């Protein structure tokens, strides 16, 4: 058994590195080896692995963090239940194993779809652990201030901190069925915790400091200055008392005005300056004068940007205006709630959300749907007011943009101009189903001036009667135009009308394809949608498609005994590029239980079989997944890869390869592929394995976070002859969105 010697207390402790997802690490020695001096030699065993008592599981079973070092100096941590723990035990007590300490993986909520992925480890009966001391006595301490608390939607929480010199820290844990001695989740932004540290790593929170109690005051604005407001207490309208409130504490979309009422949350009392000041402002929010909304209700009002008056709709169906309200919850960090979408049926419109939580921040925005109704939403001119009872008042400004579609068939074309002309001439049966669509002068009447502007608009409008693709592509590949004046058609055939020509060296994005037709791609060029050929009717190459790579899939083989193995790979939607060792109608190797491979062709030894592919035409499934901030990529991959079944060596090799490509992106949309990958890259292994795990990650670099339905992942058990493979592919994001209204 490995035994190490180190020092405590007198060590210089530097900044803590990012920690793994479930918990944090420490190294501890035996209590009876401690000397009375401040600096003591601590004996270590079992390769720096140890257990820290943190609370109970299910309210009565002792719960520990089992911590063990990784190759980069940080610690992984697992939740461990020890039913035979001593009766006298305190939060932060440290235990080390006297020998081997076998662990059994347990899924406590296997029958609950929402929590079936959660697991802990149980110490096997008869395991012997010795107490080494307590974190509060043996370790360096540091005060950290909470900067954010986020939830990823799968029972996992992350808390971020900052220390007194601005260094940042991360602590993550699963709180399922846990009762912790010092709960890091019982926090608000600004709370201060004392943490135990060892070897540059956070260990556990030791204490939460009591903060100054906050107070609230409703105030009325009496003067608006460049960077501050002069306010008075609203409860005493005749008072001469005045306080200064910096504007920076208001939301960016709030334009303060004299008479506006604000609710100010602050601590540290009122400072006796002139004018007086709030001690420490936490937030300032607008108070609605007349709030007739119930908790959870949201009122949406659409107003004309020019008149600032509510838009009056002449809606025949009384069920549909052509606008959608999106509500999203931003948890912070890498995770976003899938948006809730509601049709706006009248104006104003009230919607009731049963799940509205006072503890979360929500964002709202309005989008036009396929049935455009003469107005364009101005995204940057919305007003959001959150009322005291957790209801919301939303005002969205829309710019009048007549569509010209007076016959209301969803298209603006010459038939609309003819219909308007007939109506102006009082031709019988000339009915305008949407007369406002022709009011280009925006004066609530139709005349010859509107007709002239309507004709001008039609001439300048792009042609829209294109053929819709069978399959729209959210994250399409780049298409490079390599011929002069490539024709763009309204449909995937040269019999369709030519829309325009595209010059050589133009780079386009594939937005859609037809079934069983790889020679045509649906694209957008300068605002016009249409189709282009890869190879023209004369057999001449016009465009080159920049297909993604199937990047570095590697195959590990773990037989139960020395075994001769034959592996074949069949690619149905890509071309095999590089292999190592050389692929010659398959690989023939001798595999050993520790994963070592002997290549029979040349006698070389390997850890895995490597291959990659080019011209990958697989349409990866990105309908579910995870939107992860680049800086959180490492911790995210550690958690998910471990859960899916990669061991530490496989996981480290995966992360070392992919992390440099991903962590510098603002965000990554990550989705682990299933049948769409395995059906396009088929493995035939002789003898057949007893268990096989194929992890293939498709990811899209993003500039901004998006909402996506969280992907449900499955765990993996290694039984008998086990085969493990991992790989991935980077997919670029298309910059264009296909309108829903096409012909």
N, C-alpha and C positions, 0 to 999 in steps of 0.2 A: 504494500500500500504506500503511495507517494506521501511524503511528509515534507512540508515546507516551513520556513521560518520567515516572519516578517515583523515589522514594528507598527505600533499604533501611537496615537496622540501626538508624538513629535514629528510625524510625517507632514510634509507640505502637500496640501490637497488642492489640486487645480480645478478648472471648470468641468462640471459634469457633462459627459457626452450624452447624445440621444439614447434613450433606453428602449428595450423591446416592449412589445405591446401589452403583455399581461401584467408585469410587475417589474421590480428592479432588484439590483444585486448587491452583494456584500460578501466578505470573507471573514470567518470567525474561528477562534480557537477555543481550547478547553478552559473552563473557569478555574480549575485547580492549577493551571499553569501560569496564572496571572501573578505578577509581583505587585507589591504595594506601591511602587514608584509610578510616576506619571507616564514614563516610557517603559513598556514591558515587552519582552519577547513572547509572541503568541505562537503556539504550535498549531499547525494545520494538518489536516489529513484528507483523504478521499478526494484529492485533486481539487481542493477549494470548494467543495460542494457542502451546502448547509441548509438548515431550515429555520425560518423566523415565524414565531407565533404572532398572528395578527387579529384573531377573533374567533368567531364560531360560524359554522355552516349549518343552516337549518335550525338556528337558535340554540343548539346544544352540543354539536360535535366540534372539537377543537380544529381550527383551520390554520394552515401554515402557508408560507411562501417558500417553495423549494427553489433555491437559487444556484446557478452553476455558470461558470465562465464560458465565453465564446472566444473565438480566435482573434477578435478585434479589441479585446480588453473589456468589453461590456458584459453584462450578465443577462441571461434568460431567466425567466421565472415561471413556475407552474403552481397552480392552486393544488394543495395537498391536504387531505383529510387524515387525521391520525386518531382513531378511536381509543387507542391505548395510551394516550398522552397522560402525563402525571396530573394529579388533581390540583396541585399547587403550581400554577403557571401564570405568568404575567405578560401583558402586551409587550412585544419587543424581545422576549426571551429567545435566545439563539441555541440551536441544537445541531450537533454533528453526529453522523452515523458511526457507531462503533465498528461496523463492518459493512457488508452490503445491505442496502435498503431497497428491496424490490418494490416497484410501484405498479399498480393496476389502473388502467384507464377506465373511467366510468362516465357514461352519458346519463345524467340524472333526469333529463326531460326528453327522452328519445321519442315518446309518443306525442309530443307537443311540436307541431310544425314550426312554430315561431322560435322555439328554443332548442330544437333537436340537435343543433350543432355544438351546444355548450357541454363542456366536460371538465372533470377534475381528476386527480390521481389519488388513489387510496394506498396508504402504506400497508403492505402485507402484514398479516398477523405474525408476531414474533420479532418484528424489526426492533433494533435497540438503538436509541438515540441518547446522547449525553448532553446535558446542559452546559453551555460554554459561557454564559453571562447574558447581559442585556445590552441592546443597541444603545440605550441612553448612557450607559457607563463606558462603553468601549469605543465609541465612534465620535468623529468630529461632527459638529452640528452647524447648520446654516439656516438663516431665515430667508424664506422665499415668499413672494407675493403673487397671488393668483392673478393671471391675466386672461384666462379663458377656460371654460369647461365645455367640452363637446361630446356628442353621442353619435355613434356611427350607425345606429339602427339595428345592431345585432348584439345587444346586451353588453357592449363594450364602451367604456368611457375614457376620455383623455383629458387630463388637466395640465395646463401650461403655466409656468411660473417665470418670474424674473427676480434676480438677486439685487443687492444694493448697488452693484457696479454695472448692471444692465445685461448680464449674461442670462440666457434663457435655458429653461429646463422642461422636461416632459415626464409625466407619470401616467401610466395607463393601467387599467384593471377591468376585470369583469366582476360586477357586483351581484350577479345572480345568486339569490338565496344566502347572501353573506351578511353578517353583522360584524363590523370592524371596530376595533378598539378606538382608533382615531380614523375617522372616515374622511378621506380626501375629497369625496363627492359632496359632502355637506358644506359647500363653500359658495361664495359669491366673489365676483371680480373685486379685487382689493383686499381680500382676506389674507392674513399672514400665517404661514405654517412654519414650524421648526422641523427640519428633516435631518435624519441621520445620514452621514456620508462616509464612504470608505473607498479608497482607490479611485477617486474621481467619479464615483457612481452614487446616485441616490439609493437609499436603502428603503426606509419606510418613514412616514410622517410620525413625529413623536408627540407633537402638540399643535393645537390651533390657538392662536392668540386671540384674546377678546378684543374686538374692535369698538371704536367709538360708536355709540348709537346714532342712527341717522334721524333727521327731522325733515318735515315737509312744510312748505309755506306756499299758499296761493297768492300770487302777486299780480299787479296790473301795470302794464308798461305805460310810463308817462313821458319818456323821451327816448328817441332812437339815435344813437351816435354811430360812428364808423365801426368801432370794434366792441362797443358795449351798450347796454341798456340801462336806463335809470328806471327803477320800479318802486312801487309802494305796496304795502300789505293790502290785499283785496278785502280782507275782513274789516279794515278800518279805512273806508273811503275818504274820510275827512282828515286822516292823519297827515302830519307834515314829514313823517319818517320817509327817508329815501335810501335805497340800496343800489349798489352797482352790481350788474350781472353781465359777465363777458358773453358775447354772442357765440363763442365757440362751443358753448354747451347746448346750443339748439341744434336740432337736426338740420342738415344742409338744405332741405326743401322748405324750411319754414322762413317766411319773410315777415319779420316782426313789425308791428305797427302800434301806434299809440292806442291804448284801450284794450289791446290783446291781453288775455289772462294766461298766466303760466303757472304750472306747479313745479316748484323748485325743491329737489331733494338734496340735502346737504348734511355735513357733519362739522364738528368743532365749533359750533355756535355761530354767533354774529360778531364780527370784528368791529371794534369801536374806532373806525376811521371816519373820514368825511369825504363823500357820503359813506355810510356803513357798507360793509361787504360780508358776504357769506363766507364762513370759515373755509370749507372745502366743498365745492359744488360737485355733486355726483351726476345729476342730470336735470334738465329743464324741459318740460313738455307742455304743449298747448292744451289748455282746458277748454273743452267745448261748452259754449254758453247754454245751449239747449240740447241736451242729449236725450232723445226719445228712443234710443236703441237699447235692446236687451243684450246681456252678456253673450258674446260670440257672434252677434249680428254685424254685418258689414254693409254699409250703404254706399253704392257706387253712383256717382253723378257724372254724366258726360256733358261737357260744356263747350260751346263754340269759342275757339281761341281768339277770334276777332271781337266778339261781343261780350264774352265772359258770361253768357246766359246759357241755361240748360237747353240742349238741343231738343226740338220738338220733332218726334218721329210720326210719320203717317204709316202705321204698320197694320197691314190688312190681317195678318195672321195672329197678331197679339202674342206671339210666342217666340219671335226671333228677330233680332235687330242686326245680326251679322257681326257681333263682337263677343269675345270670350274673356272672362275674368280668370286670371291665373293667381293662385296663392301658393307660395313656397315657404318652407321653413329652412333657414340657413343655420345649421348647427355649428358653423365655424369649422376651421381646419378643412379636412378633405371630404366631408360628407354633406349631402344635400337631400332633403326629402323630395320624393316624387311629387310634382305639382298637382294640386287640386284644380280642376277646370270646370267653370260654370258658364252656361249661356246667359248673357244679359238680355232679358226679355222685354223690359220697359225702362224708361228713364225718368227719374232715378229708379234704381233697382236695389232691393235688399235681399241678401243671402244670409242664411244662418248656418254656421259651422259648429257642429256638436263637439268637435275635438279641439277647439281653440284653447290653448294653454296660456296662462298668465306668465309662465316661466320661459316662454320661447319668444323669439323675435320673428315676425313674419314679413315677407315682402309681397307686394301685389303689383301686377301689371295687366294692361288690357291689350289684346291682340285682335286684329281684324281676321275674321274667318273667310271662307271662300266666297261668301256673298257680300261683296263690298257695298257699303251704303253711303257713298258720297263724301265721307270724311276720312282723314288719315290721323291716326293717333300720334301725338307729339310725346315721345317717350320721356323727354327730360323736363316736362312741365306738369308733373303730377303732384298732388298734395295728399299726404297721408296723415291723419290725426288719430291717435290711439286714445280712447276715452278711459276714464277711471274704472269703469266697469268691464274693461277688456272688450269693448266694441270698437269699431273702426269707422271713420268717415273718410271716404276716398273721392277725390275729384280729379278727373282726367280731362285734359284739354285736347280737342280735336280740331284739325285744320280742314276747312271746307275744300274738298277736292272732287268736283262732280265727275262721275264716271262716264256720262254720256249714254249709259245703258237705259234708255227710256222705255224700251219694250220689256225690260227686266228678265232677259234670257241669260244673263251672266256674261255677255260679251258686248263690247262696244265696236260696232262696225257700220258700214254704209246704210244698213237697214234702219238703224236708229236715226240717222240724219234724214232719211227719206220720210220716216214716220213723223218727225218733228215738223218738217216742211208741210206735210199734209195737215197736221193739226193746226198750224198757223194759218193755213188756207181754209180752215173749217170744213175739210173733207169729211163726209159722214163716216162714222165707224172708226175714225182715227183716234184711238184711245192711247193715252200715255199712262202706262202702269206705274211708272216712277218718274213723274214730271220733274222732281227736284234734281234728277241726274243731268238735266239739260240746263239748269240755272247757272250757267257759267259766270254770269254777272253777279250772282249771289244777292239779288234784290227781291227774291220771292215772287218774281213774275217772269214769263217767257215772252220773248220778242225776237225780232230779226237779228239783234245784236248777239243774243245767245246762240242763234243758228250759225252766225259767222264764226264765232269762237269755237263752236262745236266742230265745224268743218276743219278749222285749223288744227284742232287737237287730234282729229282722226288722221289727218295727213302725217302728223309728226309721231303718231303712236306706233310702236312696234307691232308686227303681225303676231297674233297669239293663237291662231288656229292650228297648232301643231299636234302631232300624235303623241299621246302619253305613253311612256315606257311601261313595259310589263313589270319591271322591278326598279323602283327608285333606290338610289344608293346614297346613304347619309355621308359616308366618308369615302369618296371616290378617288381613283388613282389619277395621276397626271397624264395628260395626253400631249405629246410634242408634235406640232405640225412640221413636216419635213418636205413638203411640196409647195409650189407656188399656187396661190389662189384656190384653196380647197373649198369646194362648194358645200354650203350648209342647206339642208332640205327640211321641210316641215314634217317629214316622216322618214322611216328607215328604208327608203327605196328611191331610186333616181326618178321614178315616175311622179314623185311629189314635187311641189313647187320649190324652186330655189329661193332662199331668203336673202342670202348674202354670200360673199366669199371671204375666206379667212387667210391672211398672209402667212408666209413661211416664217418659222421660228416662234410662232405664237404657242404659248403653253395654256392648255385648257384643263378642265376638271371633269371627269366622267360623273354624270349625275343619274344615269339610268341605262338599262340594257333591255333587249328583247330576248325572249326565250329562244334558245338554239340559234342565236345569230350573234357571233362575236365580232362581225365585221362592221357593225354600226354602233355608235355611242351617242347617247343623248347628252347635250352640253348647253352651256349658256355662253353666248359671245356678245358682249356689249349690250346686255339687257334683253337680248332675243334668244329664246329657247328653240332648239332644233336638233337635227341629226347630221353626223358626218361619217364618212366611210374611212376605215383603216386602209383598205386596199381598194382602188377604183376598179371599174369594169374592165380596164385594160391590163389588170394585174400589177399596176404600179403602186408601190407603197406611198401613202400620203401622210400617215400618222404613225408614231411609235408610242406604245403604251408603256408607262413606267410602272410595271407591276411590282408589288412588294415582294420581299424575300420571306421564305420560311427559314428563320434565322437560328442557326445553331441548335437544332434538336440533337440531344445526346441520349443514348440508350444505355442503361445500366442493367446488368444481369446478375442475379443473386440465387444460384441454385443451392439446394441443401447439401449437395456433395459435388465433387469435381465432375463436370458434365460437358460433353461435346454439344455445342449449340449451333444451329444454322438459322440465320435471320435474313428475311427478305422484306424489302420495302417496295410497295406499289403506289406511285403517285398518279392520281387521276386528273389533277388540275394544276400541275406544276411540272417543272423540269429539274431533275436531279443535277446538282452543280458540283459541290465539293464533298468528298467523303474521306474519312480517316479512321481506321485503316482503309485501304482501297476497297471499294465495293465492286465485286466481280460476280454479277448474278447472285448477289447476296454476300453475307459475311459468314465465315466458318471459323469459330473460335472454341477454345476450351475455357469454360467459365468456372471460377472457384467461389466457394461460399462467401469470401470476404469481398467479392465484386471484381477481383482481378481477372483480366482477360488475356489469353494467349492467342494471338492471331496465327492460325495454321499456315497461312500463305507465306509469311516471312519470319515467323518466330518472335515477333515483337510483342511487347507487353503494353496493356492499355487499361485505363480505368473505365472507359466507356466507348461506345461506337458513335462517331460523329458524322452528321450529314447536314447539308442545307440545300435549298432549292431556289430557283429563280422563276420568273414568269408565273408567279402564284396567282391564279385566277379565282381562288376560293373566296366566296362572299362570306366573310366572317360575321358571326351573329353578335351584334352590339346592342340588342334591344334591352339587355340587362347587364349590370356591371357595377362599377364603383368609380366615382369621380374623386381623385386623390390629389391633394396638393403635392407638388414636386418635392418639397422638403420633407413630406411625410411618407415618401415612397419606401424608404428602407423599413420603417416600422410596419407599414402595411404589408409588404411582401413577407416579412418574417412571420407575421401572424397568419396570413392566409396560406402560405406554402406549408407551414408546420401543420395547420389544420387539415389541409388536403392530403398530407401524408409524406412529404419529402423529409428525409432525415437531415441532420445538421450539415453533413458534408455536401449533400445534393443541394440543399437550400443555399449554402454559402456560395457554391459555384454558380448557381442561378443568379444570385444577387450581384456577385462580382461582375458578371457579364452584362446585366441589364441596368444596374443602378447608375453607372456613368451616363447612360443615354437618357435616363428618365428624370433624375432628381433636379436637373437644372431647368426643366420645363415648369411653367407656372402651375399647370395641372396636367394630369393624365387621366383619360378615360380608359379603364382597364376592365377587360372581360375575359374570363377563362373559357376556352372553347371546348365543346363536347363533340357531338356526332359530326358537326360541320367540318371539324378538323380530322377526326379519326376515319371518316368515310373517304376523305380525299388523300389521306396518307396511311394506307393500310399496312399493318405489320403481320407477317406470317412467320411464326417462330416454332422451331422443332428442336426438342420436344416442347409441347405446349405448356406455357407457364400456368401455375395455379392461381396467381393473382397478378394483375397488370395495372399500372397507374400511368396515365399519359396526361401531363400538364402542359397545355399550350396557351400562352398568354397573347392576346391581341390588344394593342393599346394605341391610343390616339393622343398625340400632344395637343394641348389646348391652351389658349391664351386666357380664357375665362372659364369659371366653373359652370357646369350644366347640371340639371336634374336628371336622374336616371333611376329606374326601378332597381333596387338592390338585387344582386345575383345570389341565389341560394346554392351554396357549395356543399359538397359531400366529403366525409372523411374516408379514410382508406386503411384497411387492415392487411398486413403482410402475412401471407400464409404460403408455406411451401416454396416452390420455385417462383421467385418474384421478379418481375420486370418493371423498371421505372424509366420513364422518358420525360424530359422537359425541353421546351423550346418556346419561340415567340415570333411575333411579327409586328413591326411598326406600320401604322396606317395613317396617312395624312388626311386632314379634315378638309372637306370641300367647302368652298367659300360661298356657294350659291344655294338657294332654296327654291325648289320647284313649286310654283303655285298649284293649288289643288284644282283650279278651274281650267281644264284643258279640253280639247276636242279629240 
